[in-house]
Amino acid sequence: MPRTEPGGTVLTPSYLREWPLPEVQGNKEARGRAVVVGGSVGNPGAVLLSAEAALRAGAGKAQVVAPDPVAIPLAIAMPEALVQGGPVTAAGNLAAAASERVAGLCPDAEAVLVGPGLLDPDEAAELVAACVPHVDTTLVLDALALAWVTPDHARLQAFAGRCVVSPNLAELGILLGEEVEEDAQADAVLRLARSTGAVVTSGGTTTWIATPDGDLWRGEGGGPGLGVSGSGDVKAGIILGLCARGADPAQAAVWGSYLHGSIGGRLASEYGPYGFLSRELPGEIPQALLEVGR
């Protein structure tokens, strides 16, 4: 892995070309399976955004565990994915008992994402706690799944070297127990990476990526248009897909963060600086990869 510069290495296409992604194989089995766990009756679309982004980033298969009441509509909306329904809580979130479905998918999965679309932090933490014992490959945690990490960062130490966490600015502050301003985000992601043993990516106007060893990168692309609901689900899905096709967590977070900003810039040039929708982001991923050269 290329070493980073003091203050954070700026992500550019030329830099990424020196750190090429694993080759995409022609066989879908060789390209890896990506599992997305999450969703709720009130927000079923988040898992759809993540699963499509994972496939667009190069994963060979996408498998989804979502609440029973929305499983069939999700499967119809995304025929490329295997969707399994799991039990729901009274509030409509995917329940911890859905971990039985997750356990059945994990042995064949290269990467697992937990978090998109969950609407209650306590129920999300229970779901993560039930699922993580079954994950022996790369784990990606996003959105309210991070509630499981907040009380004890050491919970992720068992996943050192195979975990990415992707908090937004507010979630980053909750994880650290303090308010984090954008101009202090670099230090915050470095501290969280050290305390959890995970790769951390978090962004506002600038996106920062840090490793537990102190490597730091920054991405400047994207603009205000990416500050829209569902955008983080797409970013997490890109990272998941890159992990599924063989990238290590740091490389997946770096490339995923750059691609997320790049596709935001692509849509901004078409629609203007804001007003495009998160559902329009995944379709831009293959072209963004092509422009970098992978």
N, C-alpha and C positions, 0 to 999 in steps of 0.2 A: 504494500500500500504506500503511495507517495506520502512523504512527510509534509506537514502543513507549516505555514509560516507564522511567526509571532503575530498575534492580533487577528489571525484567521485568514486562510487562503480564499481569495475570491474565486467563485466557480465560473469557469468559462468553458466553451466547447473544446478549446485546445488543451486545457487541463484535463478534462474528462477523457479525451482521446488517448492520453497517456496512461489512463487507468481504465482500460476497456472492460466492458461487461462480458460475462461468459457468453460464448456463442449460443445462439438459439438453434436447437436441433430440430430436424424436420418432424420427428415423432412426438405426438402430444404427451406421451408418457415420459419421454426424455426431458421435456421442457418443464416438468414439475407441476405439482398440485398445490393450489392455494385455497385455504379454507377461511371463510369469513363467518364469524359468530357474533350475532347481535340482533338488533332490530326490536321494534315494539309495534303494537297495534297502531299507535299514534304516529310513528315514524318508521314505516317499513322501507322507505326508499333509500335510506343510508347504506344498507348492506348491498343494495343493487348498484349504487355508485362505486362502492369499493370493489365488488366482484368484477364489474366491467373494466375498471381501471387496471385490475390485476391481469386480466386477459390481454388488454391492450398493451400492457408493458412486457408481455412475452410469456406469461404462465401458460402451460398447456391445458390445464383444467382448473375450473373454479367450482368450489363446493360451498354451499351456504347452509347454515343452521339458523333458522328464524322462527318466530312464533307461529304456532299452528294456524291461527286464523288468517294469516297473510301469506302462508307458504305457497299455496296454489297460485294466487295472483302474481307473486314474485317469480315463480317458475314459468308462468306464461309470459311475463314481461321480459325475462331473460332466458330463452330456451337453451342457451349455451351452457348454463350452469345446472348442476345437480342441487336441488333445494330440498332440504329435509326440515319438517316442522317439529318444533319442540314445545313443551308445556309453557304456559304463560302465568305470570303473577296476576293478582287481582287488578293491578294497575296497568296490565297489558304488556309488560316487559317480558323478554325471554327469561324463563326461570332457571335457577341453578340446576334443577333436575334435567335440563337439556344437555348437561355435560355427558350424559350417556350417549347421545347422538354424536357429540364431539369426539368422545373416546373411540367410537367406531371409525371415524374418518382420520384421526391423527396418525395411525401407523403408516399410512400411505402418503401423508402430506409432507411437503418440503417446508411449508411455512403456514402459520396460523395467525390470523388477525382477530382480536376480540375488542368489541367496543362500539362500532358504529350503530347509531340509532337507539341506544339505550337511554331511558329518560329518568331513571332514579339512581342516584349514586350508591345507596345502600344495597339495592337489589343488584346493581351492576357489580359491586364488590363481591357479593355472594356468588354470582355467576363466574367471575374470574377465578375465585378461590376453588370452585368446583372443577373448572376446566383445566387449569394449569398443570395439575399432576399428570395429565394425559399427554402433554406436549413435550416431546423430546427432540424437536427440531427448532427452527427459528420462530420466535414469538414476537408479534407486533401488538402493542397496546395503544389504543387511541380513545379519545373522548372520555366518557364516564367510566370506562374500564380502569382508568388511572386512579379511581377512588380506592381500588384495592392496594395500590402502592403507597398512598398518602400516609397512612398511620405508621408504616415501617418500610423504609426504602430497602432494607436488607432482604425483603421478600424476593427481590429480583436478582440477588447475588447468585442464586442457583442457575440463573439463565445467562450468566456472564459470558460474553462472546457470541451469544445467539439471541439477542433481544434488541428491539428498537422501541422507544416510547416517543410519541408524537403529540405533546401537549400544545395547545394554543397559549397565548400570553396569559390569559386568566387562569388556565389550568396549571401552567407553570408556577404561578404564584401560590396556588392552593397546595401543590405538591411540596413547595419549599416553606410554606407557612408564613409567607410575607408578600407584600405587594411588589411586583416586578415591573419596572418601567422599561420601555423599549430600549433606552440607551444603556440599560444594565443587563440586557438579555444574554449577551455573550457570557458574562461571568456566571449568570444563573444556570445556563445549560451546562457549562463546565462543572459546576458544583453538583448538579443533579446527576450528571453522567458518572462522576466519581462516587457519589453516595449509593447509587443503584447498581453500578457495574454494567449499565446498559448504554447503548448509543442513544443520544437525545437529539431530536430535531424540533425546533420551535421557531415560528416566524410571525412577524408583523410586516412592516415595510421592508425589513431585512430578515432573511431566514438564517438561523444559526444551526450548525450541526456540531456536536461534540462527542468525543469518545472518553471512556474512563481513563485512558492514558494521557489525556490532555490535548489531543489533536482537535483542531478547530477550523471550520470552514464557514464561509458566509456567501449567501446568494442574494443578489440585488434585484432580480427580475420579478415580474408579476404585476405589480401595481395594485391599486385599490379594488379592482374588479374581483380579485380573489377573496376579498373579505365578504363572502356571501355564504349562506347556509349550504352545507353539503360539500364545500370546497375541501375541507379537511378530510372528509371521507374519501375523496378522490386521491388526495395525497397519500393517505395511509394505504389505499389500494395499490397505488403505483409501487410503493415500497414493498408491499406484500408480494406483488408480481415479480419484482426484481429478485427478491429473496428466493421465490419459488424456482426461478430459472437458474439459480446458483450463485448469486451475488452474496457476499458476506454482509452483515448488518451495517457496517460503516459505509461500504460502497453503495448499498441499496439506499441508505438514507441520504447520502450525498447526491447520487444520481437522481433519486426520487424528488428531492427538494429542488434541484435544478430544473428537472422536467416540469414540475408543477408550476414554477415561476415562468418557464418558457411558454407553456401552453396558455397561461394567463396573458402573457404578452401577445401571443398570436391572436387570441380572441379580442384583445383590446384594439389591435390594429384593424379588426373587422367591424366591431361594434362601437368602439369608443372605450374610454378608460373604465367604465363600469356598466352594468346592465345585462351582461351575459349571465347564463345560468350554469350551475354546477353540472347539470346533465350534458352540457355541451363540451365539457372539458375532456372526458375520456377519449372521444373520437379524434382529438388532436395529438394524442400520445404517440402513435406510430410515426407521424410526420416529424414530431419533435425529436424522436430517437434517430430518424433518418438524417436530420440536419446535423446532429452531432457526429453521425457516422457509424451508428450501431443499429 
